[in-house]
Amino acid sequence: MRKILAATLPALVLVLPLMACSEGPGESAGRSLDRAGENIRDTIDPPKGPGERLGRSVDRAF
């Protein structure tokens, strides 16, 4: 078991960071759909106060 772990661990450490390097077209399309949905939500149900506006802007930032 230790031999298998010792053999696969270095490979995982090298490969995992490469999996999240680039943004594909699906991810950018999904992000634009999310933003469109947020804009529709703000049009239908606008934030009622400064606290809610701040909360929504923080949500968009993260």
Contacts in CASP RR format, 6 or more apart in sequence:
PFRMAT RR
TARGET T0000
AUTHOR 0000-0000-0000
METHOD contacts of the structure
MODEL  1
MRKILAATLPALVLVLPLMACSEGPGESAGRSLDRAGENIRDTIDPPKGP
GERLGRSVDRAF
38 56 0 8 1.000
38 60 0 8 1.000
42 56 0 8 1.000
47 53 0 8 1.000
47 56 0 8 1.000
END
